[in-house]
């Protein structure tokens, strides 16, 4: 015969005298070991009324951009526009522009304002919007020959942006200068090159 279990006393539903609504207390024994299960009717909230699991940022709780109080210009290159601070030296402004647009080459560049005036880079330059222009360099064609038969093998297109680029090009090929085809003058200076002209290397 099964042992007699302890009977659970009936729970009462007391009425709140203030609101006239019943206050339900579900705290009761579940078994004969006496482990209670308490079910409360309200979730835990913080002092400001926001549940502790609500991690979403509330409006006005930060994240607003801070305005910069220095001298700032707007620079546009293609589809990209960057705001550049010009409180530093000319070299610092130049490096800031190169970093902002990720210019990795040694190509020269300049800024042109809305009136198509090219401005020098300094802290006193007028504030406003500028367009960034890159040096297109000097493009030429170099004809490579089979020296044994003096027959042209192929033509290489090359663009130079600095005198250093031109010197390095000659050195790596063992040339001292370039000569324009059908010409007689040797050219060892980048400024003497003619755009889109055809040259051959001279040792």
C-alpha positions, 0 to 999 in steps of 0.5 A: 500500500502506498504511503500517505503523502502530505496534503498541500494546504489550499492557497488563499487569494487575498484581496488588495484593499487599495486596488480592489484586485486580487494579489496572487501568491503562487509560492507553495511547496512542491514536494515533501522535501520543502523546496519552494518555487517562487514565481513573481509577477514583475521582471527585474528592472534597473533604477531607470526602468530599463530591464538589465537585458536591454543592451540597445543604446538609447537615444542621446546616450553618445555616438554624436560626432564631435565638431572639429574646431580647426581650419578644414577644407573639403577635397574631392577626387572622383567619387570620394570627398574627404575633409582635411585639416590644414592647421599643420605645415605644407608637408603635413597637409600634403601627407594628410591628403595622400593618406586620405586618398591612399596615394601610394605613388610619387605622382605630383598633385595639386588642388583647384578651387571652384573658380579653377584657381590652383592653390598652394598648400598652407594653413592660410589657404582659403577654406572651401571645396577643392578638386584634387588633380593628379599629374598624368605624367609623360607617356612615350613608346619605346621600341626594343630591337634585336641588336644582332639584326637591328630589327624591332622586336616589340614596342613598350608603352611607358609613363614617367612621373618623376625624373627618378622614374626616368633614370631608373628606367634607363639604368635597369636596361643598361641605357644611358639615354633615349633617341627618338626614331628618325632623330639624332638627339640623345635624350637623358632628361625627362623634361626633353621627352615628347609625349606619345613619341617613339624612342629607342634605347641608347647604350 
